[in-house]
Amino acid sequence: MPTNQEVKLRGLTFKDEKLIFDWKSDEQLRELLGTTYPISELEHHKWFENKMLESKNKHFMILYNDEAVGMIGFNNVDFINRNAEIFIFIGDENYWGKGIGTQAIQELEKIAFKNMNLHMIYLHVFSFNKRATEMYKKIGFEIDGMLRESKYLNGKYYDNILMSKVSKDKEV
Ligand SMILES: CC(C)(COP(=O)(O)OP(=O)(O)OC[C@H]1O[C@@H](n2cnc3c(N)ncnc32)[C@H](O)[C@@H]1OP(=O)(O)O)[C@@H](O)C(=O)NCCC(=O)NCCS
């Protein structure tokens, strides 16, 4: 398990655009994240520009020993009801299963609950994504419900699971 010092978050820089494009073009990652089509460079460029600017979305790079290995962040930040959707991916599968995801979410929770004063964070995960589902449970996320058989992939339907964590559920 890496120490907190080894896993850090930082804001996006222009140099990250190509790296994220390469990660998001990987078929396995696209399936886990629910991106149906291969993305074009232009689509990605527009998406990346928006992510750097939009106030309702805050995205960060995950650094492991100062190397960018993935992305994490908030979508749909709602400061009235004090909640936000979160997402995470580690781009290179060689870094999966080393505790980096757990540490990165704990860093994001500090920003959510201590800096942004959010009350609740939530996420969507497909039922075939056992690694992610188990990690979220381990960190204290609870299953709120699911959209049954709403995800179609390779000839089968899967559930889209909604999970959340309230700031008082478990201290970060
Ligand atoms: C999901 C993801 C962020 C998890 O991060 P990670 O660094 O790989 O996960 P961790 O090493 O922190 O694992 C945390 C827990 O997940 C569970 N886990 C890890 N690998 C697992 C596997 N192969 N099967 C089932 N559970 C697994 C375990 O409970 C583990 O805790 P433990 O090591 O104490 O047993 C990362 O694997 C990833 O980016 N995957 C591809 C993109 C993705 O699926 N994103 C989420 C979309 S909702």
The ligand as a Gaussian input file, in Angstrom:
#p B3LYP/6-31G(d) Opt

LIG

0 1
 C      -11.035000       1.040000     -10.141000
 C       -9.634000       1.570000      -9.793000
 C       -9.674000       3.086000      -9.684000
 C       -9.244000       0.980000      -8.438000
 O       -7.989000       1.484000      -8.091000
 P       -6.819000       0.443000      -7.687000
 O       -5.645000       1.223000      -7.316000
 O       -6.694000      -0.535000      -8.796000
 O       -7.491000      -0.265000      -6.434000
 P       -6.783000      -0.569000      -5.022000
 O       -5.473000      -1.237000      -5.247000
 O       -6.806000       0.671000      -4.219000
 O       -7.783000      -1.670000      -4.458000
 C       -8.679000      -1.385000      -3.489000
 C       -9.576000      -2.596000      -3.248000
 O      -10.251000      -2.971000      -4.436000
 C      -10.510000      -4.376000      -4.369000
 N       -9.859000      -5.006000      -5.491000
 C       -8.657000      -4.742000      -6.042000
 N       -8.446000      -5.549000      -7.090000
 C       -9.520000      -6.356000      -7.192000
 C       -9.910000      -7.389000      -8.090000
 N       -9.129000      -7.775000      -9.101000
 N      -11.115000      -7.964000      -7.891000
 C      -11.929000      -7.585000      -6.874000
 N      -11.603000      -6.599000      -5.991000
 C      -10.420000      -5.999000      -6.173000
 C       -9.955000      -4.859000      -3.066000
 O      -10.973000      -4.771000      -2.093000
 C       -8.879000      -3.840000      -2.802000
 O       -8.569000      -3.754000      -1.462000
 P       -7.396000      -4.663000      -0.850000
 O       -6.182000      -4.446000      -1.704000
 O       -7.240000      -4.137000       0.539000
 O       -7.889000      -6.070000      -0.918000
 C       -8.583000       1.144000     -10.873000
 O       -8.437000      -0.253000     -10.854000
 C       -8.950000       1.617000     -12.263000
 O       -8.671000       2.746000     -12.627000
 N       -9.626000       0.752000     -13.057000
 C      -10.013000       1.105000     -14.426000
 C      -11.023000       2.256000     -14.504000
 C      -12.220000       2.026000     -13.624000
 O      -12.749000       0.927000     -13.518000
 N      -12.669000       3.116000     -12.979000
 C      -13.831000       3.103000     -12.141000
 C      -15.058000       3.309000     -12.953000
 S      -16.520000       3.342000     -11.912000

